[in-house]
């Protein structure tokens, strides 16, 4: 099943756990996935693993709990 082919989806807190599993499933379904998290090492590992399995995945550091994080870490 490729029901999400061509869709673009952002997964917040996607470096590990449920977020990473969600990103994996979305990528398997054909979505382009942007994974965001404050855990840089986990983020890099997740993006590498999903990309190696054929997913179109990018990672971006971001902190949804901090309104100013985007301007400090662009």
C-alpha positions in Angstrom: 0.0 0.0 0.0 1.3 3.4 -1.0 -1.5 5.7 0.2 0.7 8.6 1.1 2.7 8.8 -2.1 3.6 12.4 -2.9 2.5 13.8 0.5 4.8 15.8 2.7 4.6 15.3 6.5 6.5 16.7 9.5 7.0 14.5 12.5 7.9 16.4 15.6 10.0 14.5 18.3 10.8 11.9 15.7 14.3 10.9 16.6 13.3 8.0 18.8 10.4 5.9 20.1 6.9 6.5 18.8 8.0 9.5 16.7 10.7 7.4 14.9 8.2 4.6 14.4 5.7 7.0 13.0 8.3 8.5 10.6 9.3 5.0 9.5 5.7 4.0 8.7 5.0 7.3 6.8 8.1 6.8 4.7 7.2 3.2 4.0 3.8 4.5 2.8 5.5 6.8 0.3 5.4 10.1 2.1 8.3 12.6 2.1 9.1 13.0 5.8 10.8 15.8 7.7 11.8 14.5 11.1 12.4 17.2 13.8 13.8 16.8 17.2 16.3 18.3 19.8 18.1 15.0 20.0 20.7 15.5 17.3 22.4 12.2 17.5 19.1 10.2 17.5 17.8 12.4 14.7 20.8 11.7 12.5 20.5 7.9 13.2 16.8 7.8 12.4 17.2 9.8 9.2 20.2 7.6 8.1 18.3 4.4 8.8 15.1 5.5 7.0 17.0 6.9 4.0 18.9 3.6 3.7 15.6 1.8 3.5 14.5 3.9 0.6 12.6 6.6 2.4 12.7 10.2 1.3 13.6 11.6 4.7 15.3 14.8 6.0 16.1 15.8 9.6 15.9 19.2 11.2 16.8 20.3 14.7 13.9 22.1 16.3 12.4 22.6 19.7 8.6 23.1 19.7 8.7 24.1 23.4 10.9 27.1 22.8 9.4 30.0 20.7 12.8 31.5 20.0 14.6 28.2 19.0 14.1 28.7 15.3 15.9 32.0 15.2 18.8 30.7 17.3 19.3 27.4 15.4 18.4 28.0 11.7 
